[in-house]
Amino acid sequence: MAQRVRVLPLPRQQSFYPPTVRNPFVHPRRLSAGDKLRTVLLGIILLPLRAACIAFVLMLAWVFAAIATFRHPGKGSVPLKGWRRRMIQTALSCLTRTMFFVMGFRVKVKGKIASALEAPIFVAAPHSSFFDAIVSALTGMPSMVSRAENLSVPLFGTILSSLQPVSVSRQDPDSRKNTVTEITKRAVSGGQWPQILIFPEGTCTNRSCLITFKQGAFIPRVPVQPVLLRYPNRLDTVTWTWQGYSFKELCLMTLCQPFTRVEVEFLPVHVPTEEEKNDPILFANRVRQTMATALNVPVTDHTFEDCRLMISAGQLTLPMEAGLVEFTKISKKLNLKWNHVREQLDTFAAIASASKGGRIGIEEFAEYLKLPISDVLKELFLLFDRNGDGTIDFREYVIGLSILCNPANTEETIQMAFKLFDMDDDGTISEDECACIIQSALGVPELDVSKLFKEIDADETGQLSYDEFKDFALKHPEYAKLFTTYLELQRYQLRMAEEGDIQSPEAKHTPVRKSTVPGSETPPTARNKVHPEGNEEDNSSTSDKKDD
């Protein structure tokens, strides 16, 4: 049998290609037996000594912070000045350096630190650990963005308050807007406020790439100084991600190491152009690319929202990597909201529950649609399967629904399909009419469509009204694309038949193969009421492929 030539061309936009780094939010546990033994033996000596020294340094820091903020008016709304600010810059900076030295950190600094007038904002990346706070000690204890709840933590809250952080409240619906306003006010104050240290990634990664930078540091339209962080250690005890070692485990392992190397590099100040001032996204992306080039790592469009989807995937017994879709890029290009993508994850999990690895194969796809594997179904599956590996992951599923199924699921397509199924024009579809069309379209005369019909028949009357048909179609857009794909295959077969008639007179006596239904010489197809040739203006099934 000759191999079937693919009917539908599948150009792919490069912007929809999967990211270079599949999951920047995991850090595998890689302690060997020798590493564990060495950690325990060294910890017997180092851990109690370092813990005592850290406690002493923290108490001293609390004393200086309390003195610096004693009877200070404004409670964070007025900048610390004079001796108060100098005390923070000298005493707290020195104590923080001492604490990191006691913990075993050996810091190597590269580059020149910019002044507040040169760069009001530091942007540090990659953000991979709570130990990244070492940058604060090196830059004179700048302000940071912190949750408002942290200010009430005993001991630590007083020290944090002395740095005059930009507070973020989860209870305030306008918190994000207020945070950006406060950052802008301080950044353009001309040095009255301390510099601001921001980790623009917004969450911790494994340093394998730079994820999307949030815009907060770039909206003020002021120069920023990029700060790079590296941890060139044989044994990584600092990386704190969503899947890996916990906070306590990392603290214990790090304190039990003889020393931990960290490199902090200050790149030249990035002064925004007029174009970048008017476009904070462009500003952020260019700074990120500069930092990625210096680090020799790729950039991806992952964000904190991908972390949320990753956790949701784990709760749905899917591999956590299944939830990573580069949400920012996908949501902007396809106009999707996080809640909508989260709902699609539930549907995807239901389909992929029977498979291994959190991916959908052709069998699971057919089972979900309650249809057999046929040429039409294979075409639809191949439209979803963007990389051609024979499976559909969640990213491909989201893209497929958005650019293939939803555009095809128009009122016109639904009306066309209903008219096709309603063979006797009585305004309803019986189970026999539904079975006749589907059996003919898929070329499976013995196909049982009773389960599918019952699912559509919401009122259980045995007849499908247009409202029932439309409601089911809107909730299951895959069927709309299946229908339009079938029409395209019909057009293709007719076109091939016509070309055969022109090329070979004998072909007129060779009928085109059609699926048959028992007891019917002429099977009902889309040509009964919707002639594929005469519907050239129907672009519902092809426009989405052009955009894809």
N, C-alpha and C positions, 0 to 999 in steps of 0.2 A: 504493500500500500504506500502511495506517495506521501511524504511528510506534509502535513497541513501548513500552508503558508500563513504567517501571522496576518490577521486582517487589520488590526488597529495599530497604527504607529504610536510609539510611546516616548516622545521627547521628554527629558527630565530637566527641570531647572536646577542649576548647580546650587542655588541657595537652599534647596530642600534636601541636599545630600546629608547623610548622617554625620555627626561631629567626629573629629579625629580621635578625641578622647571619649570613650564610652561612658565612664562614670568617674567624675572627679571628687565624688563625695564618699568614697570608701577608702579605708586604709587597712589592708590585711595584717593579721597578727603573724609576725615572722620571727619570734624569739625562738632560737634553737635551745636545745637542752643545755649546751655550754653557756649560752647567754643567760639563761635563767639561773644557773648555778653561780655564775660570776656576779650577777645582780644581787643574789641573796647574800653571798659572802661579803661583798662590799657594803651592802646595805646595813649589815650588822654594826659596822663602824660609822659609816657616813651618815646614815639616816638620822639617828638621834642627835648627832652633833649639828647637822645642818638644820634640823627642825628647831632646835633651841636657838640657834643664831637668827633664823628667820623670824621667830617670835619676838626676839629682842629688837630686831630692826623694825618690825612692824609697830611695836609699841613706841619706839622713838619717832617713827614717821607720824603716828597718830598724835603725839604730843606737839610736834611742829605744825601739823595741819590744824590742830585745835587752836594753837596760838595765832596762826595766820588768819583764821576766820573768826576769832573771838570778837564779838560785838561789831561785826562788819555789817553795815546797812545794806539792804537790797536783797540779801539771800540769793545771790546769783544773777540778779538783774543789773548789778553794777560791777564793773571789773575791779579786781584787786589791783591796788597801786602801791607805789612806794616800797616800804620795808616788807609789807605783806607779800607782794609779788616776788621780791628778791629772795625772801625766805623760801618760798615754794621752789623757785628756780635753782637755788643753791642747795639748801638742806635736803629737800625731798628728792631732788635729782641725784645728789650724792648717795643718799640712803638707798634709793632704788638700784643704783649701780652696784652698791655694796651687797644688796640682797641677791642680785643675779650672780655676783661673783661667788657668794657663799654657796649658792645652789650649784656651782660648778660650771657656769657659763663663761666661755672665753669668746669675747666679742671682737670682731675685726670690722673696722669702719673704713669705708671708701667714699670719696667725694667730699664736697663742701656743703655744710648745712646752711640753707638760706635764712636770712633774717625775716622778721615779720613784715617788713616793708617790701622785701623782694618776693616773698611767697607767703601769703596769709594762711595757706592750706597745704598740709602734707597729705599725700595719698600713698598709702602703703599696700603692697601686694607682693606675692600671694599671701593671703590671710589663711594660715593653716593651724594656728595654735594660740592659746591664751598667753603663751610665752612671748608672742609678738609684741607685748607691752614694753619690751626692752627698748623699742623705738622712742617711747615717752622719755625715758631717762637720758637718751642721747640728744634729744631736741629741746631740753629745758622744760619738761613737764607741760606740754601743750594741753589744751582742752580736747575732750573727746565726746562722741555721741554715746549716751548711755541711757539705759532704761531708768525711769524715775524710781522704780522700786529699789534699785541698787543703792540709792542715797540713804535709805533707812537701815541698811545692814550695819550691825554693830562693828566698830573699829574701821572697817573698810569704807563705810559710808562717809565718815568724817574725812578720811584721806581723799576720797573721790570728790567730795564737795569742795575741797581746797583747790582742785583743778578747774573748778567752774565748768562742769560739762554741759553740753547741750542735752537736755532731758527729753526723753521720748516716753509718752504715756500711752499704754495700750487701751485705756478706757476712753481716751479723748478721740472722737472720730476725726478731728481736725489736726491730729498730732503730726502727721507727715507734713502737712502744709506749714504748721507752726515751726517745725524743725528746720525746714528749708529757709523760712523767713529769718529765724534766729541765726543760722549759719551765715546767711547773706549779710545780716546786720553786723556781725562780728568781723566778717571778712573785709568789709569796706570801711572799717572804723579807723583805718590809718595807724594801726599799731596800738590802739588803746586796749584792745582785748588781746589775750595771748593767742598764739597760732592754734590752729585746729588740726588734729590728727584724725584722719578718716580712712577706714578700710573699705574702699568702694565696692568690693565684691559682696559685702553684706552677710557673708557666711563663710565657714571654714571649708577648705578643700585640701586635697592631697598634694598640691603644688605641681601637678602634672600639666596644668594649663592655667590660663587666666580666664575666668568666667565673666559674664556681663558685669560691667561697672554700673552701679546706680548713679543717678544724675545729681544727687545732693551736693557733692563737692564741686560740681561744674556749673551749676545754675548761677552762682554769684558772679561769674564772668571775670574772675581774678586769676592771676598766675598761681600755679600749683607746682609743688616740687614732688616728683615721683620718688618713692623710697622702695628699694628692693630688699627682700628678705630671703636668705638662704640658710639651710641647716646641713652643711656638708659632713654628716656623721655616718660612720659605718652602721651603727645601730640607731634607728629612728625611734626616739622615745618622746617626741614632741607633737607629732601630727594628730590632731583632734578632729575627726570627721564624724559624719552621721552614722557610719557603720565601722566600728573598729574599737580601739581601746577607750575606756571611760576616762573621765576627768581624774578620778582618784588613782586609777592605774598608771596614767601618764605621769602624774606628780610623783608617785612612789618610784617608778622606774627611772625617772630623770634624776631624782635626788640620790639614787643608788649608783649613778654613773660617776667615774672619776672626773670627767669634764664633758661638756656639751658645747660644740662649736656653733657659732652663729655669725653670719656675715650680713652687715647692713650697708647697703650702697645708696648714696644720695646722688641721683641723676641731676643734670642741669635743669633749672627752672623752666617749665613750659609756659610761655606767655601766649594766651589765646589770640588768634587772629579775629578779625571782625566777623568772619564766617562762623568761627567756633563760638564766639560770644553770643551769636544769635541762634546757635543750635547746640545745646548742651550734650545731646547724644553724640554728635560729631566730635565735640571736644573730648568727651569721655572715651570714645573709641580710638581717637588718635593717641591719647595718653596711654591707653591700654596697649596699643600696638607698639609704642615706643618701649614700654616696660617688657612686653613679651619678647621683643627682639633682643633686648639686653639679657634677658633670662634664657633665651633660646628655647622657648616653649610655645606651643600653639595657643590660639584663642578659640573659645567656644561661646555659644549663646545660652549656656546653662544659667539658671538663676535660683534664688531661694525657693521659688514656686516649684522648681523641679524636685527639690528636696521634699516638699510636701507631697507631691505626686509619688515620689519614691517610697515614702513611708506608707502612703495609702496602698500602693501596690503590694508592699509586704504584708499589710493587714488583710489583703484579699488573697493571700497565699500565692501571689505571683513573685517571681524574682524581683528584688528591689530595683534592679536596673530597668525593668520594664516601664517604670514611670518616667524615665528620663526622655524628654522630647524636645529639649531646648525651648522651653515654654515661651520665652520672650520673643524669639524669632517667629515661632509658629503662630503665636497669638496675634502678632502685629500683621503678618502676611495674610492670615486667614480670618482675622477679626473674631478671635475666640476669647471667651472669658474663662477664668480658672474653674469656676463651678461647672461650666459646660464640659470642659475637658475631664473634670473629675467624674461626671456622670458617664462619659464615654468610657472611662477606665472600668467602671462597674460592668458595663456591657461587654467590654473586651475580656474581662476576667471570667464572665459567665461563658463566653465562647471558648476561651482557652483553658478552661478548668480541666478538660479531659486530656490535654496535651502536656508534654514535658518541656520545660524551659521557657514557659510563658509566651509562646508563639502559636499562631493559628496556622494549621495546615489546611490543605484543600478538603480533607475529610471533615474537620471541625467546622469549616466554613459552610459546607453543604449541609451538615447536621443542623447548624444554627438557622439556615434558611429553609430547612425542611424540604430540601430538593435534592435530587440525585446529581452526581457529577456528570456534566454534559459539556459540550463545546461552549455553549453560552456562559455557563457557570465558570468554566476555565478562563474564558476571556475576562470576565469580571474579576476573578481572583488575580490574574496577571496584572490588571490595572492597579490593584492594591499593592501587589508585591513589587515594590519599586526597585529593589536591588537584585531581583531575579533568583533568590536563593531558595524558592519553593515554600516560603513561610511568610506570614505577615506579623510584624511586631507592632507594639502599640503606637509607635510614631507613624508607621505606614498606615495604620488603621485610622488615626486622627486625620492625616492628610487626605486619605482616600475618601472619607466621609465628607470632608470639607470641599474638595475641589472636583470630586467625581459624582458622588451620590446626591448631596444637597442641591447643587445647581441643576441636576437632572430632575429633581423631585418638584417640578413646578405644577401649577394648577392645570396648565395645558397638557402636560404629560399624564397627569392623573386622569383627566377627562378622556384623553385619547385611549388610555388603558381600559378605563371603565366601559367606553363605547365598544372596544374590541371584545371584551368579555361578555357584554350583554348582547348575546347573539340574536335574541328574539325581540329586542327593542322594547321590553316591558318596564324598563327603569330599575330592574333588579338583576342580580346574578345568582343563578342556582349553582348547586355543587356540581351538577353535570356540566354546565357551561364552563365553570372554572376548570374542571378536570380536563375537558376537551381541549381548551386553548393551551393549558400548561403542558399537557401530554404531547400536543402537536409541536409546540415551540421547543421543547426539550428533546423531542424524538424518543420518548419513553412511553409507549402505549399502555404499559401495565402500571404506570405510576399511580400510587395512592395519595391523593391530595386532601384526604379527609381531615388530617390533623391541622394542616395549614388553613383549610376552610373554616374549621371550628374556631381557630384563633382569630380570624378576621370577623366571624359572625358573633359580634358582641352580645346581641339580644337573643341569640339562639333561635331564630325564626326559620332557619334553613334557607333564607334569602338575604343576599347582601345588598343593602342600600348604598347609594353613593356616599352618604356621610360615613358609614362604617368603612367603606373601601378607602375613602380619603383619609380618615383618622389612622387607619393601619399603615397607609403609605407614608404619612408624615412621621410616624414613629419608627418606621423601618425604611429609611431612604435607600438601602441597598437594593430593594426590589425595583425602584425607579431606574437605577442604573442598569440593572439586569434586563429590564424591559427595553430601554433604549439601545443597549448592546445587542439584544436580539434583533431589533429593527436594522441596525447597521449590518449585522451578519446577513439578513435577508437582502438588503440592498447589494451587498457584496456578491452574493450568490446570483442575483438577477443580472448584475453587471457582467459577471463572468460568463453567464449563459448567453447574454446578448453578444459578447465578444466572440464566443464560440460560434454563434449563428453567422456572424459576418465572415469569420475566418474559414469556416468549413460548411459547405451546403449540407453535407451529410449530418452535421450536428443538429439540423432541424428535426431529424428523426430520432435523436437521442434525448429523451426527456431528462430534465434536471431532477436529481434525486430529492424526494421530499419524504418527511416522516409521515407515516400512515396511522390512522386510528381505526381499530376494528369496526367494521360495519360502515365505513365511510370511504367512498372512492376519492373524494376531494377533501382533504383535511383542511379545517379552518385555520388560517394563519393570520398574521398581521395584515395580509393583503386583502382580507375580507372587507374591512371597513377603513383601514388605514394603509393605503398603498405606499410602500417604501419609496417607489420611484417618484411618486407625485408629491412627496413631502420634503422637497429640497430645502425649503425655508426653515425647517425645524432644526435649529442648531443646539437644542438642549443637550444633545449627547456628544457633540463634538467640540463645543466652545470650551468646555472644561479641560479637554486634553490639550487644546492650544495654550491655555493659561498654565497648564501643568509643566 
